[in-house]
Structures are given as C-alpha cells and as structure tokens.
Amino acid sequence: MLRRIKSERAGPVESVAAGDSSLASAVDDGIKRDMKRAETTSLPLTVVILLAAGRPRRLA
C-alpha cells in the first residue's frame, strides 16, 4: 500500500506500509467504496423497475 504524505519541509514523501493490517485496511476501504457506488446506482434502478412493472400496459 503506497500513501503520499505531505511534509512542510521536505515536500512530498512516499511511505510504503506492508503487513496484514495495511492489507486489511486497503481491502476494507475498497469494499466500502464499491458498496457506496452500488447503493447509489442499484437503489434508484430497482425503484424504477418496480414502478414500471406495476404500471398497467395499454394494448393499442
């Protein structure tokens, strides 16, 4: 996991963290980001589909 840290004196510094804790944190952050994205797209889409399915169809 690579993180950029801003320093007032030395400029940008790159820090590399390794191990179970940093890997778990990176995976957890990715899952949270993906779930938030899924919530913003799937909920409105589900509502539209359910509303469309409930509407009576007119046959011409």
N, CA, C and O atoms as a Maestro MAE file, in Angstrom:
{
 s_m_m2io_version
 :::
 2.0.0
}

f_m_ct {
 s_m_title
 :::
 protein
 m_atom[240] {
  # First column is atom index #
  i_m_mmod_type
  r_m_x_coord
  r_m_y_coord
  r_m_z_coord
  i_m_residue_number
  s_m_chain_name
  s_m_pdb_residue_name
  s_m_pdb_atom_name
  i_m_atomic_number
  :::
  1 25 0.853 -1.164 0.000 1 A "MET " " N  " 7
  2 3 0.000 0.000 0.000 1 A "MET " " CA " 6
  3 2 0.896 1.224 0.000 1 A "MET " " C  " 6
  4 15 1.794 1.337 0.835 1 A "MET " " O  " 8
  5 25 0.666 2.124 -0.911 2 A "LEU " " N  " 7
  6 3 1.502 3.305 -1.072 2 A "LEU " " CA " 6
  7 2 0.682 4.532 -0.739 2 A "LEU " " C  " 6
  8 15 -0.383 4.756 -1.313 2 A "LEU " " O  " 8
  9 25 1.175 5.313 0.177 3 A "ARG " " N  " 7
  10 3 0.471 6.531 0.569 3 A "ARG " " CA " 6
  11 2 1.405 7.720 0.419 3 A "ARG " " C  " 6
  12 15 2.595 7.630 0.721 3 A "ARG " " O  " 8
  13 25 0.861 8.828 -0.047 4 A "ARG " " N  " 7
  14 3 1.640 10.059 -0.146 4 A "ARG " " CA " 6
  15 2 1.368 10.912 1.096 4 A "ARG " " C  " 6
  16 15 0.219 11.124 1.484 4 A "ARG " " O  " 8
  17 25 2.425 11.383 1.691 5 A "ILE " " N  " 7
  18 3 2.324 12.199 2.885 5 A "ILE " " CA " 6
  19 2 2.945 13.554 2.575 5 A "ILE " " C  " 6
  20 15 4.075 13.620 2.091 5 A "ILE " " O  " 8
  21 25 2.221 14.632 2.849 6 A "LYS " " N  " 7
  22 3 2.755 15.974 2.597 6 A "LYS " " CA " 6
  23 2 3.557 16.438 3.795 6 A "LYS " " C  " 6
  24 15 3.120 16.332 4.941 6 A "LYS " " O  " 8
  25 25 4.717 16.944 3.510 7 A "SER " " N  " 7
  26 3 5.586 17.463 4.552 7 A "SER " " CA " 6
  27 2 5.837 18.938 4.268 7 A "SER " " C  " 6
  28 15 6.010 19.333 3.115 7 A "SER " " O  " 8
  29 25 5.856 19.740 5.309 8 A "GLU " " N  " 7
  30 3 6.077 21.168 5.115 8 A "GLU " " CA " 6
  31 2 7.523 21.473 4.728 8 A "GLU " " C  " 6
  32 15 7.774 22.455 4.030 8 A "GLU " " O  " 8
  33 25 8.455 20.671 5.156 9 A "ARG " " N  " 7
  34 3 9.866 20.951 4.905 9 A "ARG " " CA " 6
  35 2 10.411 20.199 3.700 9 A "ARG " " C  " 6
  36 15 11.058 20.805 2.846 9 A "ARG " " O  " 8
  37 25 10.173 18.922 3.611 10 A "ALA " " N  " 7
  38 3 10.835 18.096 2.603 10 A "ALA " " CA " 6
  39 2 10.025 17.920 1.323 10 A "ALA " " C  " 6
  40 15 10.539 17.371 0.349 10 A "ALA " " O  " 8
  41 25 8.787 18.366 1.298 11 A "GLY " " N  " 7
  42 3 7.949 18.146 0.126 11 A "GLY " " CA " 6
  43 2 7.249 16.805 0.242 11 A "GLY " " C  " 6
  44 15 7.176 16.237 1.331 11 A "GLY " " O  " 8
  45 25 6.729 16.286 -0.878 12 A "PRO " " N  " 7
  46 3 6.012 15.007 -0.808 12 A "PRO " " CA " 6
  47 2 6.939 13.849 -0.441 12 A "PRO " " C  " 6
  48 15 8.039 13.719 -0.980 12 A "PRO " " O  " 8
  49 25 6.483 13.034 0.462 13 A "VAL " " N  " 7
  50 3 7.244 11.877 0.902 13 A "VAL " " CA " 6
  51 2 6.394 10.640 0.650 13 A "VAL " " C  " 6
  52 15 5.201 10.649 0.952 13 A "VAL " " O  " 8
  53 25 6.975 9.583 0.107 14 A "GLU " " N  " 7
  54 3 6.250 8.351 -0.128 14 A "GLU " " CA " 6
  55 2 6.528 7.370 1.000 14 A "GLU " " C  " 6
  56 15 7.677 7.147 1.381 14 A "GLU " " O  " 8
  57 25 5.465 6.794 1.521 15 A "SER " " N  " 7
  58 3 5.583 5.836 2.602 15 A "SER " " CA " 6
  59 2 4.942 4.532 2.155 15 A "SER " " C  " 6
  60 15 3.826 4.538 1.637 15 A "SER " " O  " 8
  61 25 5.625 3.430 2.348 16 A "VAL " " N  " 7
  62 3 5.103 2.124 1.965 16 A "VAL " " CA " 6
  63 2 4.831 1.336 3.236 16 A "VAL " " C  " 6
  64 15 5.707 1.163 4.084 16 A "VAL " " O  " 8
  65 25 3.586 0.859 3.346 17 A "ALA " " N  " 7
  66 3 3.212 0.057 4.504 17 A "ALA " " CA " 6
  67 2 2.922 -1.356 4.026 17 A "ALA " " C  " 6
  68 15 2.328 -1.549 2.966 17 A "ALA " " O  " 8
  69 25 3.338 -2.333 4.801 18 A "ALA " " N  " 7
  70 3 3.101 -3.720 4.429 18 A "ALA " " CA " 6
  71 2 2.650 -4.489 5.658 18 A "ALA " " C  " 6
  72 15 2.923 -4.100 6.794 18 A "ALA " " O  " 8
  73 25 1.962 -5.578 5.409 19 A "GLY " " N  " 7
  74 3 1.527 -6.428 6.514 19 A "GLY " " CA " 6
  75 2 0.044 -6.671 6.478 19 A "GLY " " C  " 6
  76 15 -0.668 -6.133 5.631 19 A "GLY " " O  " 8
  77 25 -0.418 -7.486 7.402 20 A "ASP " " N  " 7
  78 3 -1.827 -7.865 7.453 20 A "ASP " " CA " 6
  79 2 -2.736 -6.677 7.720 20 A "ASP " " C  " 6
  80 15 -3.809 -6.566 7.127 20 A "ASP " " O  " 8
  81 25 -2.315 -5.797 8.600 21 A "SER " " N  " 7
  82 3 -3.151 -4.666 8.970 21 A "SER " " CA " 6
  83 2 -3.367 -3.725 7.794 21 A "SER " " C  " 6
  84 15 -4.498 -3.314 7.536 21 A "SER " " O  " 8
  85 25 -2.310 -3.380 7.082 22 A "SER " " N  " 7
  86 3 -2.450 -2.458 5.957 22 A "SER " " CA " 6
  87 2 -3.224 -3.098 4.813 22 A "SER " " C  " 6
  88 15 -3.990 -2.412 4.136 22 A "SER " " O  " 8
  89 25 -3.046 -4.384 4.585 23 A "LEU " " N  " 7
  90 3 -3.783 -5.087 3.542 23 A "LEU " " CA " 6
  91 2 -5.269 -5.141 3.891 23 A "LEU " " C  " 6
  92 15 -6.118 -4.909 3.030 23 A "LEU " " O  " 8
  93 25 -5.580 -5.441 5.125 24 A "ALA " " N  " 7
  94 3 -6.972 -5.492 5.557 24 A "ALA " " CA " 6
  95 2 -7.625 -4.115 5.430 24 A "ALA " " C  " 6
  96 15 -8.784 -4.004 5.028 24 A "ALA " " O  " 8
  97 25 -6.884 -3.085 5.770 25 A "SER " " N  " 7
  98 3 -7.405 -1.728 5.657 25 A "SER " " CA " 6
  99 2 -7.666 -1.360 4.203 25 A "SER " " C  " 6
  100 15 -8.690 -0.746 3.902 25 A "SER " " O  " 8
  101 25 -6.775 -1.716 3.307 26 A "ALA " " N  " 7
  102 3 -6.945 -1.413 1.888 26 A "ALA " " CA " 6
  103 2 -8.140 -2.162 1.312 26 A "ALA " " C  " 6
  104 15 -8.915 -1.594 0.543 26 A "ALA " " O  " 8
  105 25 -8.292 -3.424 1.676 27 A "VAL " " N  " 7
  106 3 -9.432 -4.212 1.190 27 A "VAL " " CA " 6
  107 2 -10.735 -3.649 1.739 27 A "VAL " " C  " 6
  108 15 -11.720 -3.537 1.009 27 A "VAL " " O  " 8
  109 25 -10.747 -3.297 3.015 28 A "ASP " " N  " 7
  110 3 -11.940 -2.737 3.638 28 A "ASP " " CA " 6
  111 2 -12.337 -1.421 2.974 28 A "ASP " " C  " 6
  112 15 -13.519 -1.189 2.719 28 A "ASP " " O  " 8
  113 25 -11.366 -0.562 2.692 29 A "ASP " " N  " 7
  114 3 -11.663 0.703 2.021 29 A "ASP " " CA " 6
  115 2 -12.233 0.466 0.625 29 A "ASP " " C  " 6
  116 15 -13.158 1.161 0.206 29 A "ASP " " O  " 8
  117 25 -11.693 -0.498 -0.085 30 A "GLY " " N  " 7
  118 3 -12.192 -0.814 -1.421 30 A "GLY " " CA " 6
  119 2 -13.614 -1.339 -1.392 30 A "GLY " " C  " 6
  120 15 -14.433 -0.972 -2.235 30 A "GLY " " O  " 8
  121 25 -13.912 -2.194 -0.428 31 A "ILE " " N  " 7
  122 3 -15.267 -2.745 -0.309 31 A "ILE " " CA " 6
  123 2 -16.263 -1.643 0.053 31 A "ILE " " C  " 6
  124 15 -17.361 -1.592 -0.502 31 A "ILE " " O  " 8
  125 25 -15.885 -0.771 0.972 32 A "LYS " " N  " 7
  126 3 -16.771 0.332 1.346 32 A "LYS " " CA " 6
  127 2 -17.059 1.238 0.156 32 A "LYS " " C  " 6
  128 15 -18.198 1.659 -0.046 32 A "LYS " " O  " 8
  129 25 -16.032 1.537 -0.629 33 A "ARG " " N  " 7
  130 3 -16.191 2.397 -1.805 33 A "ARG " " CA " 6
  131 2 -17.104 1.722 -2.835 33 A "ARG " " C  " 6
  132 15 -17.974 2.372 -3.415 33 A "ARG " " O  " 8
  133 25 -16.907 0.433 -3.058 34 A "ASP " " N  " 7
  134 3 -17.731 -0.295 -4.017 34 A "ASP " " CA " 6
  135 2 -19.185 -0.386 -3.556 34 A "ASP " " C  " 6
  136 15 -20.097 -0.250 -4.371 34 A "ASP " " O  " 8
  137 25 -19.409 -0.612 -2.278 35 A "MET " " N  " 7
  138 3 -20.777 -0.709 -1.764 35 A "MET " " CA " 6
  139 2 -21.493 0.635 -1.869 35 A "MET " " C  " 6
  140 15 -22.683 0.681 -2.181 35 A "MET " " O  " 8
  141 25 -20.787 1.713 -1.614 36 A "LYS " " N  " 7
  142 3 -21.402 3.035 -1.732 36 A "LYS " " CA " 6
  143 2 -21.797 3.307 -3.177 36 A "LYS " " C  " 6
  144 15 -22.872 3.846 -3.440 36 A "LYS " " O  " 8
  145 25 -20.933 2.935 -4.111 37 A "ARG " " N  " 7
  146 3 -21.229 3.108 -5.530 37 A "ARG " " CA " 6
  147 2 -22.426 2.245 -5.937 37 A "ARG " " C  " 6
  148 15 -23.274 2.689 -6.711 37 A "ARG " " O  " 8
  149 25 -22.497 1.023 -5.424 38 A "ALA " " N  " 7
  150 3 -23.616 0.128 -5.738 38 A "ALA " " CA " 6
  151 2 -24.925 0.673 -5.179 38 A "ALA " " C  " 6
  152 15 -25.964 0.569 -5.831 38 A "ALA " " O  " 8
  153 25 -24.891 1.248 -3.990 39 A "GLU " " N  " 7
  154 3 -26.098 1.802 -3.391 39 A "GLU " " CA " 6
  155 2 -26.629 2.976 -4.205 39 A "GLU " " C  " 6
  156 15 -27.843 3.126 -4.350 39 A "GLU " " O  " 8
  157 25 -25.750 3.802 -4.732 40 A "THR " " N  " 7
  158 3 -26.212 4.977 -5.472 40 A "THR " " CA " 6
  159 2 -26.767 4.620 -6.839 40 A "THR " " C  " 6
  160 15 -27.540 5.394 -7.404 40 A "THR " " O  " 8
  161 25 -26.394 3.465 -7.389 41 A "THR " " N  " 7
  162 3 -26.922 3.089 -8.699 41 A "THR " " CA " 6
  163 2 -28.028 2.038 -8.610 41 A "THR " " C  " 6
  164 15 -29.002 2.117 -9.359 41 A "THR " " O  " 8
  165 25 -27.905 1.076 -7.733 42 A "SER " " N  " 7
  166 3 -28.880 -0.021 -7.741 42 A "SER " " CA " 6
  167 2 -30.209 0.355 -7.108 42 A "SER " " C  " 6
  168 15 -31.248 -0.108 -7.579 42 A "SER " " O  " 8
  169 25 -30.227 1.164 -6.072 43 A "LEU " " N  " 7
  170 3 -31.484 1.513 -5.419 43 A "LEU " " CA " 6
  171 2 -32.405 2.292 -6.357 43 A "LEU " " C  " 6
  172 15 -33.564 1.901 -6.499 43 A "LEU " " O  " 8
  173 25 -31.959 3.372 -7.006 44 A "PRO " " N  " 7
  174 3 -32.850 4.065 -7.935 44 A "PRO " " CA " 6
  175 2 -33.277 3.178 -9.110 44 A "PRO " " C  " 6
  176 15 -34.422 3.255 -9.557 44 A "PRO " " O  " 8
  177 25 -32.387 2.359 -9.600 45 A "LEU " " N  " 7
  178 3 -32.714 1.470 -10.707 45 A "LEU " " CA " 6
  179 2 -33.773 0.450 -10.286 45 A "LEU " " C  " 6
  180 15 -34.683 0.154 -11.060 45 A "LEU " " O  " 8
  181 25 -33.668 -0.080 -9.093 46 A "THR " " N  " 7
  182 3 -34.654 -1.034 -8.581 46 A "THR " " CA " 6
  183 2 -36.028 -0.379 -8.448 46 A "THR " " C  " 6
  184 15 -37.044 -0.980 -8.797 46 A "THR " " O  " 8
  185 25 -36.055 0.846 -7.944 47 A "VAL " " N  " 7
  186 3 -37.329 1.558 -7.795 47 A "VAL " " CA " 6
  187 2 -37.974 1.780 -9.159 47 A "VAL " " C  " 6
  188 15 -39.180 1.582 -9.307 47 A "VAL " " O  " 8
  189 25 -37.198 2.186 -10.150 48 A "VAL " " N  " 7
  190 3 -37.727 2.403 -11.499 48 A "VAL " " CA " 6
  191 2 -38.280 1.104 -12.068 48 A "VAL " " C  " 6
  192 15 -39.365 1.101 -12.650 48 A "VAL " " O  " 8
  193 25 -37.565 0.016 -11.913 49 A "ILE " " N  " 7
  194 3 -38.025 -1.281 -12.436 49 A "ILE " " CA " 6
  195 2 -39.323 -1.712 -11.748 49 A "ILE " " C  " 6
  196 15 -40.248 -2.182 -12.410 49 A "ILE " " O  " 8
  197 25 -39.393 -1.554 -10.426 50 A "LEU " " N  " 7
  198 3 -40.607 -1.937 -9.705 50 A "LEU " " CA " 6
  199 2 -41.797 -1.066 -10.095 50 A "LEU " " C  " 6
  200 15 -42.914 -1.566 -10.225 50 A "LEU " " O  " 8
  201 25 -41.566 0.220 -10.282 51 A "LEU " " N  " 7
  202 3 -42.653 1.100 -10.713 51 A "LEU " " CA " 6
  203 2 -43.113 0.753 -12.123 51 A "LEU " " C  " 6
  204 15 -44.311 0.763 -12.407 51 A "LEU " " O  " 8
  205 25 -42.173 0.448 -12.999 52 A "ALA " " N  " 7
  206 3 -42.521 0.089 -14.377 52 A "ALA " " CA " 6
  207 2 -43.270 -1.246 -14.413 52 A "ALA " " C  " 6
  208 15 -44.169 -1.422 -15.236 52 A "ALA " " O  " 8
  209 25 -42.924 -2.156 -13.560 53 A "ALA " " N  " 7
  210 3 -43.585 -3.463 -13.536 53 A "ALA " " CA " 6
  211 2 -45.000 -3.358 -12.987 53 A "ALA " " C  " 6
  212 15 -45.859 -4.162 -13.350 53 A "ALA " " O  " 8
  213 25 -45.262 -2.387 -12.122 54 A "GLY " " N  " 7
  214 3 -46.559 -2.234 -11.520 54 A "GLY " " CA " 6
  215 2 -47.555 -1.471 -12.394 54 A "GLY " " C  " 6
  216 15 -48.761 -1.539 -12.156 54 A "GLY " " O  " 8
  217 25 -47.075 -0.758 -13.385 55 A "ARG " " N  " 7
  218 3 -47.959 0.018 -14.252 55 A "ARG " " CA " 6
  219 2 -48.726 -0.902 -15.194 55 A "ARG " " C  " 6
  220 15 -48.154 -1.830 -15.768 55 A "ARG " " O  " 8
  221 25 -50.031 -0.641 -15.353 56 A "PRO " " N  " 7
  222 3 -50.780 -1.443 -16.345 56 A "PRO " " CA " 6
  223 2 -50.378 -1.046 -17.764 56 A "PRO " " C  " 6
  224 15 -50.136 0.127 -18.048 56 A "PRO " " O  " 8
  225 25 -50.315 -2.002 -18.615 57 A "ARG " " N  " 7
  226 3 -49.924 -1.761 -20.007 57 A "ARG " " CA " 6
  227 2 -51.187 -1.569 -20.862 57 A "ARG " " C  " 6
  228 15 -52.179 -2.280 -20.699 57 A "ARG " " O  " 8
  229 25 -51.123 -0.612 -21.755 58 A "ARG " " N  " 7
  230 3 -52.229 -0.388 -22.698 58 A "ARG " " CA " 6
  231 2 -51.925 -1.074 -24.003 58 A "ARG " " C  " 6
  232 15 -50.855 -0.882 -24.580 58 A "ARG " " O  " 8
  233 25 -52.831 -1.848 -24.459 59 A "LEU " " N  " 7
  234 3 -52.671 -2.508 -25.752 59 A "LEU " " CA " 6
  235 2 -53.426 -1.704 -26.793 59 A "LEU " " C  " 6
  236 15 -54.619 -1.443 -26.639 59 A "LEU " " O  " 8
  237 25 -52.736 -1.315 -27.844 60 A "ALA " " N  " 7
  238 3 -53.381 -0.492 -28.890 60 A "ALA " " CA " 6
  239 2 -53.775 -1.321 -30.084 60 A "ALA " " C  " 6
  240 15 -54.326 -0.791 -31.049 60 A "ALA " " O  " 8
  :::
 }
 m_bond[239] {
  # First column is bond index #
  i_m_from
  i_m_to
  i_m_order
  :::
  1 1 2 1
  2 2 3 1
  3 3 4 2
  4 3 5 1
  5 5 6 1
  6 6 7 1
  7 7 8 2
  8 7 9 1
  9 9 10 1
  10 10 11 1
  11 11 12 2
  12 11 13 1
  13 13 14 1
  14 14 15 1
  15 15 16 2
  16 15 17 1
  17 17 18 1
  18 18 19 1
  19 19 20 2
  20 19 21 1
  21 21 22 1
  22 22 23 1
  23 23 24 2
  24 23 25 1
  25 25 26 1
  26 26 27 1
  27 27 28 2
  28 27 29 1
  29 29 30 1
  30 30 31 1
  31 31 32 2
  32 31 33 1
  33 33 34 1
  34 34 35 1
  35 35 36 2
  36 35 37 1
  37 37 38 1
  38 38 39 1
  39 39 40 2
  40 39 41 1
  41 41 42 1
  42 42 43 1
  43 43 44 2
  44 43 45 1
  45 45 46 1
  46 46 47 1
  47 47 48 2
  48 47 49 1
  49 49 50 1
  50 50 51 1
  51 51 52 2
  52 51 53 1
  53 53 54 1
  54 54 55 1
  55 55 56 2
  56 55 57 1
  57 57 58 1
  58 58 59 1
  59 59 60 2
  60 59 61 1
  61 61 62 1
  62 62 63 1
  63 63 64 2
  64 63 65 1
  65 65 66 1
  66 66 67 1
  67 67 68 2
  68 67 69 1
  69 69 70 1
  70 70 71 1
  71 71 72 2
  72 71 73 1
  73 73 74 1
  74 74 75 1
  75 75 76 2
  76 75 77 1
  77 77 78 1
  78 78 79 1
  79 79 80 2
  80 79 81 1
  81 81 82 1
  82 82 83 1
  83 83 84 2
  84 83 85 1
  85 85 86 1
  86 86 87 1
  87 87 88 2
  88 87 89 1
  89 89 90 1
  90 90 91 1
  91 91 92 2
  92 91 93 1
  93 93 94 1
  94 94 95 1
  95 95 96 2
  96 95 97 1
  97 97 98 1
  98 98 99 1
  99 99 100 2
  100 99 101 1
  101 101 102 1
  102 102 103 1
  103 103 104 2
  104 103 105 1
  105 105 106 1
  106 106 107 1
  107 107 108 2
  108 107 109 1
  109 109 110 1
  110 110 111 1
  111 111 112 2
  112 111 113 1
  113 113 114 1
  114 114 115 1
  115 115 116 2
  116 115 117 1
  117 117 118 1
  118 118 119 1
  119 119 120 2
  120 119 121 1
  121 121 122 1
  122 122 123 1
  123 123 124 2
  124 123 125 1
  125 125 126 1
  126 126 127 1
  127 127 128 2
  128 127 129 1
  129 129 130 1
  130 130 131 1
  131 131 132 2
  132 131 133 1
  133 133 134 1
  134 134 135 1
  135 135 136 2
  136 135 137 1
  137 137 138 1
  138 138 139 1
  139 139 140 2
  140 139 141 1
  141 141 142 1
  142 142 143 1
  143 143 144 2
  144 143 145 1
  145 145 146 1
  146 146 147 1
  147 147 148 2
  148 147 149 1
  149 149 150 1
  150 150 151 1
  151 151 152 2
  152 151 153 1
  153 153 154 1
  154 154 155 1
  155 155 156 2
  156 155 157 1
  157 157 158 1
  158 158 159 1
  159 159 160 2
  160 159 161 1
  161 161 162 1
  162 162 163 1
  163 163 164 2
  164 163 165 1
  165 165 166 1
  166 166 167 1
  167 167 168 2
  168 167 169 1
  169 169 170 1
  170 170 171 1
  171 171 172 2
  172 171 173 1
  173 173 174 1
  174 174 175 1
  175 175 176 2
  176 175 177 1
  177 177 178 1
  178 178 179 1
  179 179 180 2
  180 179 181 1
  181 181 182 1
  182 182 183 1
  183 183 184 2
  184 183 185 1
  185 185 186 1
  186 186 187 1
  187 187 188 2
  188 187 189 1
  189 189 190 1
  190 190 191 1
  191 191 192 2
  192 191 193 1
  193 193 194 1
  194 194 195 1
  195 195 196 2
  196 195 197 1
  197 197 198 1
  198 198 199 1
  199 199 200 2
  200 199 201 1
  201 201 202 1
  202 202 203 1
  203 203 204 2
  204 203 205 1
  205 205 206 1
  206 206 207 1
  207 207 208 2
  208 207 209 1
  209 209 210 1
  210 210 211 1
  211 211 212 2
  212 211 213 1
  213 213 214 1
  214 214 215 1
  215 215 216 2
  216 215 217 1
  217 217 218 1
  218 218 219 1
  219 219 220 2
  220 219 221 1
  221 221 222 1
  222 222 223 1
  223 223 224 2
  224 223 225 1
  225 225 226 1
  226 226 227 1
  227 227 228 2
  228 227 229 1
  229 229 230 1
  230 230 231 1
  231 231 232 2
  232 231 233 1
  233 233 234 1
  234 234 235 1
  235 235 236 2
  236 235 237 1
  237 237 238 1
  238 238 239 1
  239 239 240 2
  :::
 }
}
